[in-house]
Amino acid sequence: MLFEVLRVWKDSVARSGPENMAVDEWLTSQTAEGPILRIYDWDGDWVSLGYFQSLAEAQRLFGNEVSYVRRWTGGGIVDHRKDSTYTLVIPRSEKATSMRGAEIYCAIHEFVVLALRKSGVDCDITGEDSENKSAACFKKLVRWDIVSNGKKLAGAGQRRGKWGTLHQGSVMGELEYLADELSQKVRHVELIYPENYELRYRDQKWLDRVP
C-alpha cells in the first residue's frame, strides 16, 4: 500500500479537456485531508499534450477530428478516446513525495499493475526506454511504463510543487481495483469543483505555447 488513507473521487461528470485539466490543478489546493485519487471521463473526443509537447506535432498525429488541450504535467501526447484516466494528488506531507520523480512514477505503476492483474490483464513494468522517438504516448515506451506482450498499457505525466506531486495517468484497461491497491483505508468523496477555474486551459495562447 502506498497510502495509509486515500480519498477517492469517482467524478460522475464527463468534462471537456480544459475543465478536466483545471479540476486536476484545483485538486492540488485540496490536500489538507490527504492524498486524492480522481477517476474521470471526457466529454467529447480529446487529445492531451504534455507541457513541453508541440501542438503541430499532435495535429500531425491525430488530425482535425479531435479537440486538443495542453496539460500542466509532462509526458507525451495522449489520445483519450479509448483510455481510462486517473489523477493522483499527493501532498508534500506524504512519505511518497520524498521519492525522486522516477521512483514515485514506478511506485504508482506497481500498484496499477496489481490492479490490472486483478482485472485479468497480464502485464508488467518495463525496465528501459524504447528506441521509438514518437511523441505519441502509447507509441513510445519509457522506463517504468506498463506493458503487456510488448504493447504499452499505461503511461503518465507528473508535476511537482510546494504542495506535493500531481500524477496524471492514462491506462488501456479498467481502474476498478486501483484505489484498493493504493490503500486499505479508502474514503469515497464527492468534491465540488468551482466554475470558471479553467480559463488558462481554454486560452489559445496556452495551447499554442512553444516549448
Contacts in CASP RR format, 6 or more apart in sequence:
PFRMAT RR
TARGET T0000
AUTHOR 0000-0000-0000
METHOD contacts of the structure
MODEL  1
MLFEVLRVWKDSVARSGPENMAVDEWLTSQTAEGPILRIYDWDGDWVSLG
YFQSLAEAQRLFGNEVSYVRRWTGGGIVDHRKDSTYTLVIPRSEKATSMR
GAEIYCAIHEFVVLALRKSGVDCDITGEDSENKSAACFKKLVRWDIVSNG
KKLAGAGQRRGKWGTLHQGSVMGELEYLADELSQKVRHVELIYPENYELR
YRDQKWLDRVP
1 181 0 8 1.000
1 182 0 8 1.000
1 183 0 8 1.000
1 184 0 8 1.000
2 96 0 8 1.000
2 107 0 8 1.000
2 108 0 8 1.000
2 111 0 8 1.000
2 182 0 8 1.000
2 183 0 8 1.000
3 35 0 8 1.000
3 90 0 8 1.000
3 94 0 8 1.000
3 96 0 8 1.000
3 182 0 8 1.000
3 183 0 8 1.000
4 183 0 8 1.000
4 185 0 8 1.000
5 34 0 8 1.000
5 35 0 8 1.000
5 183 0 8 1.000
5 185 0 8 1.000
5 186 0 8 1.000
5 187 0 8 1.000
6 35 0 8 1.000
6 36 0 8 1.000
6 37 0 8 1.000
6 179 0 8 1.000
6 182 0 8 1.000
6 183 0 8 1.000
6 185 0 8 1.000
6 186 0 8 1.000
6 187 0 8 1.000
7 33 0 8 1.000
7 34 0 8 1.000
7 35 0 8 1.000
7 36 0 8 1.000
7 37 0 8 1.000
7 187 0 8 1.000
7 188 0 8 1.000
7 189 0 8 1.000
8 36 0 8 1.000
8 37 0 8 1.000
8 38 0 8 1.000
8 39 0 8 1.000
8 179 0 8 1.000
8 186 0 8 1.000
8 187 0 8 1.000
8 188 0 8 1.000
8 189 0 8 1.000
9 36 0 8 1.000
9 37 0 8 1.000
9 38 0 8 1.000
9 39 0 8 1.000
9 188 0 8 1.000
9 189 0 8 1.000
9 190 0 8 1.000
9 191 0 8 1.000
10 39 0 8 1.000
10 40 0 8 1.000
10 188 0 8 1.000
11 23 0 8 1.000
11 38 0 8 1.000
11 39 0 8 1.000
11 40 0 8 1.000
11 41 0 8 1.000
13 40 0 8 1.000
14 40 0 8 1.000
14 41 0 8 1.000
14 42 0 8 1.000
14 43 0 8 1.000
14 44 0 8 1.000
15 23 0 8 1.000
15 40 0 8 1.000
15 41 0 8 1.000
15 42 0 8 1.000
15 43 0 8 1.000
16 42 0 8 1.000
16 43 0 8 1.000
16 44 0 8 1.000
16 46 0 8 1.000
16 67 0 8 1.000
16 69 0 8 1.000
16 198 0 8 1.000
17 42 0 8 1.000
17 43 0 8 1.000
17 46 0 8 1.000
17 48 0 8 1.000
17 67 0 8 1.000
17 69 0 8 1.000
17 201 0 8 1.000
18 69 0 8 1.000
18 198 0 8 1.000
18 201 0 8 1.000
18 202 0 8 1.000
19 193 0 8 1.000
19 198 0 8 1.000
19 201 0 8 1.000
20 40 0 8 1.000
20 42 0 8 1.000
20 46 0 8 1.000
20 69 0 8 1.000
20 85 0 8 1.000
21 48 0 8 1.000
21 69 0 8 1.000
21 70 0 8 1.000
21 71 0 8 1.000
21 72 0 8 1.000
21 198 0 8 1.000
21 201 0 8 1.000
22 193 0 8 1.000
22 197 0 8 1.000
22 198 0 8 1.000
22 200 0 8 1.000
22 201 0 8 1.000
23 38 0 8 1.000
23 40 0 8 1.000
23 193 0 8 1.000
23 197 0 8 1.000
23 198 0 8 1.000
24 38 0 8 1.000
24 72 0 8 1.000
24 87 0 8 1.000
24 89 0 8 1.000
24 166 0 8 1.000
24 168 0 8 1.000
25 72 0 8 1.000
25 166 0 8 1.000
25 197 0 8 1.000
26 193 0 8 1.000
26 194 0 8 1.000
26 197 0 8 1.000
27 36 0 8 1.000
27 38 0 8 1.000
27 87 0 8 1.000
27 89 0 8 1.000
27 166 0 8 1.000
27 191 0 8 1.000
28 89 0 8 1.000
28 161 0 8 1.000
28 163 0 8 1.000
28 164 0 8 1.000
28 166 0 8 1.000
29 163 0 8 1.000
30 36 0 8 1.000
30 89 0 8 1.000
30 191 0 8 1.000
31 89 0 8 1.000
31 90 0 8 1.000
31 91 0 8 1.000
31 163 0 8 1.000
31 164 0 8 1.000
32 91 0 8 1.000
34 91 0 8 1.000
34 93 0 8 1.000
34 94 0 8 1.000
35 88 0 8 1.000
35 89 0 8 1.000
35 90 0 8 1.000
35 91 0 8 1.000
35 94 0 8 1.000
35 96 0 8 1.000
36 87 0 8 1.000
36 88 0 8 1.000
36 89 0 8 1.000
36 189 0 8 1.000
36 191 0 8 1.000
37 86 0 8 1.000
37 87 0 8 1.000
37 88 0 8 1.000
37 178 0 8 1.000
37 179 0 8 1.000
37 182 0 8 1.000
38 86 0 8 1.000
38 87 0 8 1.000
38 88 0 8 1.000
38 89 0 8 1.000
39 84 0 8 1.000
39 85 0 8 1.000
39 86 0 8 1.000
39 175 0 8 1.000
39 178 0 8 1.000
40 85 0 8 1.000
40 86 0 8 1.000
40 87 0 8 1.000
41 85 0 8 1.000
42 80 0 8 1.000
42 81 0 8 1.000
42 85 0 8 1.000
44 67 0 8 1.000
45 65 0 8 1.000
45 66 0 8 1.000
45 67 0 8 1.000
45 80 0 8 1.000
45 81 0 8 1.000
46 66 0 8 1.000
46 67 0 8 1.000
46 68 0 8 1.000
46 69 0 8 1.000
46 80 0 8 1.000
46 81 0 8 1.000
47 58 0 8 1.000
47 62 0 8 1.000
47 66 0 8 1.000
47 67 0 8 1.000
47 68 0 8 1.000
47 69 0 8 1.000
47 77 0 8 1.000
47 78 0 8 1.000
47 79 0 8 1.000
47 80 0 8 1.000
48 68 0 8 1.000
48 69 0 8 1.000
48 70 0 8 1.000
48 71 0 8 1.000
48 77 0 8 1.000
48 78 0 8 1.000
48 80 0 8 1.000
49 55 0 8 1.000
49 58 0 8 1.000
49 68 0 8 1.000
49 69 0 8 1.000
49 70 0 8 1.000
49 71 0 8 1.000
49 76 0 8 1.000
49 77 0 8 1.000
49 207 0 8 1.000
50 70 0 8 1.000
50 71 0 8 1.000
50 73 0 8 1.000
50 74 0 8 1.000
50 75 0 8 1.000
50 76 0 8 1.000
50 77 0 8 1.000
50 78 0 8 1.000
50 157 0 8 1.000
51 70 0 8 1.000
51 71 0 8 1.000
51 72 0 8 1.000
51 73 0 8 1.000
51 74 0 8 1.000
51 75 0 8 1.000
51 159 0 8 1.000
51 211 0 8 1.000
52 74 0 8 1.000
52 75 0 8 1.000
52 211 0 8 1.000
53 70 0 8 1.000
53 74 0 8 1.000
53 75 0 8 1.000
53 76 0 8 1.000
53 77 0 8 1.000
53 135 0 8 1.000
53 211 0 8 1.000
54 135 0 8 1.000
54 210 0 8 1.000
54 211 0 8 1.000
55 68 0 8 1.000
55 70 0 8 1.000
55 207 0 8 1.000
55 208 0 8 1.000
57 77 0 8 1.000
57 135 0 8 1.000
58 68 0 8 1.000
58 77 0 8 1.000
58 135 0 8 1.000
59 68 0 8 1.000
61 77 0 8 1.000
61 134 0 8 1.000
61 135 0 8 1.000
61 136 0 8 1.000
62 77 0 8 1.000
62 79 0 8 1.000
66 79 0 8 1.000
66 81 0 8 1.000
68 207 0 8 1.000
69 201 0 8 1.000
69 207 0 8 1.000
70 201 0 8 1.000
70 206 0 8 1.000
70 207 0 8 1.000
70 209 0 8 1.000
71 157 0 8 1.000
71 168 0 8 1.000
72 159 0 8 1.000
72 166 0 8 1.000
73 156 0 8 1.000
73 157 0 8 1.000
73 158 0 8 1.000
73 159 0 8 1.000
73 166 0 8 1.000
73 167 0 8 1.000
73 168 0 8 1.000
74 157 0 8 1.000
74 158 0 8 1.000
74 159 0 8 1.000
75 137 0 8 1.000
75 156 0 8 1.000
75 157 0 8 1.000
76 135 0 8 1.000
76 136 0 8 1.000
76 137 0 8 1.000
76 140 0 8 1.000
76 157 0 8 1.000
77 135 0 8 1.000
77 136 0 8 1.000
77 137 0 8 1.000
78 137 0 8 1.000
78 138 0 8 1.000
78 170 0 8 1.000
79 136 0 8 1.000
79 138 0 8 1.000
80 170 0 8 1.000
82 172 0 8 1.000
83 170 0 8 1.000
83 171 0 8 1.000
83 172 0 8 1.000
83 173 0 8 1.000
84 170 0 8 1.000
84 171 0 8 1.000
84 172 0 8 1.000
84 173 0 8 1.000
84 174 0 8 1.000
84 175 0 8 1.000
85 168 0 8 1.000
85 169 0 8 1.000
85 170 0 8 1.000
85 171 0 8 1.000
86 168 0 8 1.000
86 169 0 8 1.000
86 171 0 8 1.000
86 175 0 8 1.000
86 178 0 8 1.000
87 166 0 8 1.000
87 167 0 8 1.000
87 168 0 8 1.000
87 169 0 8 1.000
88 108 0 8 1.000
88 165 0 8 1.000
88 166 0 8 1.000
88 167 0 8 1.000
88 182 0 8 1.000
89 164 0 8 1.000
89 165 0 8 1.000
89 166 0 8 1.000
89 167 0 8 1.000
90 96 0 8 1.000
90 97 0 8 1.000
90 104 0 8 1.000
90 164 0 8 1.000
90 165 0 8 1.000
90 166 0 8 1.000
90 167 0 8 1.000
91 97 0 8 1.000
91 163 0 8 1.000
91 164 0 8 1.000
92 161 0 8 1.000
92 162 0 8 1.000
92 163 0 8 1.000
92 164 0 8 1.000
94 164 0 8 1.000
96 104 0 8 1.000
96 107 0 8 1.000
96 165 0 8 1.000
97 104 0 8 1.000
97 160 0 8 1.000
97 164 0 8 1.000
97 165 0 8 1.000
99 107 0 8 1.000
101 158 0 8 1.000
101 160 0 8 1.000
101 165 0 8 1.000
102 143 0 8 1.000
102 144 0 8 1.000
104 158 0 8 1.000
104 165 0 8 1.000
104 167 0 8 1.000
105 144 0 8 1.000
105 156 0 8 1.000
105 157 0 8 1.000
105 158 0 8 1.000
105 167 0 8 1.000
106 125 0 8 1.000
106 144 0 8 1.000
108 156 0 8 1.000
108 167 0 8 1.000
108 182 0 8 1.000
109 125 0 8 1.000
109 144 0 8 1.000
109 145 0 8 1.000
109 146 0 8 1.000
109 154 0 8 1.000
109 155 0 8 1.000
109 156 0 8 1.000
110 125 0 8 1.000
111 178 0 8 1.000
111 181 0 8 1.000
111 182 0 8 1.000
112 146 0 8 1.000
112 154 0 8 1.000
112 171 0 8 1.000
112 178 0 8 1.000
112 181 0 8 1.000
113 123 0 8 1.000
113 124 0 8 1.000
113 125 0 8 1.000
113 146 0 8 1.000
114 177 0 8 1.000
114 181 0 8 1.000
115 175 0 8 1.000
115 176 0 8 1.000
115 177 0 8 1.000
115 178 0 8 1.000
115 180 0 8 1.000
115 181 0 8 1.000
116 123 0 8 1.000
116 146 0 8 1.000
116 153 0 8 1.000
116 154 0 8 1.000
116 171 0 8 1.000
116 173 0 8 1.000
116 174 0 8 1.000
117 123 0 8 1.000
118 177 0 8 1.000
118 181 0 8 1.000
119 173 0 8 1.000
119 174 0 8 1.000
119 176 0 8 1.000
119 177 0 8 1.000
121 148 0 8 1.000
121 153 0 8 1.000
121 173 0 8 1.000
122 148 0 8 1.000
122 149 0 8 1.000
123 146 0 8 1.000
123 147 0 8 1.000
123 148 0 8 1.000
123 153 0 8 1.000
124 146 0 8 1.000
124 147 0 8 1.000
124 148 0 8 1.000
125 144 0 8 1.000
125 145 0 8 1.000
125 146 0 8 1.000
125 147 0 8 1.000
126 141 0 8 1.000
126 142 0 8 1.000
126 143 0 8 1.000
126 144 0 8 1.000
126 145 0 8 1.000
126 146 0 8 1.000
126 147 0 8 1.000
127 143 0 8 1.000
127 144 0 8 1.000
128 143 0 8 1.000
129 141 0 8 1.000
129 142 0 8 1.000
129 143 0 8 1.000
130 140 0 8 1.000
130 141 0 8 1.000
130 142 0 8 1.000
132 139 0 8 1.000
132 140 0 8 1.000
132 141 0 8 1.000
133 140 0 8 1.000
134 140 0 8 1.000
137 152 0 8 1.000
137 155 0 8 1.000
137 170 0 8 1.000
138 152 0 8 1.000
138 155 0 8 1.000
138 170 0 8 1.000
138 172 0 8 1.000
139 152 0 8 1.000
140 152 0 8 1.000
141 147 0 8 1.000
141 150 0 8 1.000
141 152 0 8 1.000
145 152 0 8 1.000
145 154 0 8 1.000
145 155 0 8 1.000
146 152 0 8 1.000
146 153 0 8 1.000
146 154 0 8 1.000
146 155 0 8 1.000
146 171 0 8 1.000
147 153 0 8 1.000
152 172 0 8 1.000
153 171 0 8 1.000
153 172 0 8 1.000
153 173 0 8 1.000
154 169 0 8 1.000
154 170 0 8 1.000
154 171 0 8 1.000
154 172 0 8 1.000
155 169 0 8 1.000
155 170 0 8 1.000
155 171 0 8 1.000
156 167 0 8 1.000
156 168 0 8 1.000
156 169 0 8 1.000
156 170 0 8 1.000
157 167 0 8 1.000
157 168 0 8 1.000
157 169 0 8 1.000
158 165 0 8 1.000
158 166 0 8 1.000
158 167 0 8 1.000
158 168 0 8 1.000
159 165 0 8 1.000
159 166 0 8 1.000
160 166 0 8 1.000
179 186 0 8 1.000
180 186 0 8 1.000
200 206 0 8 1.000
END
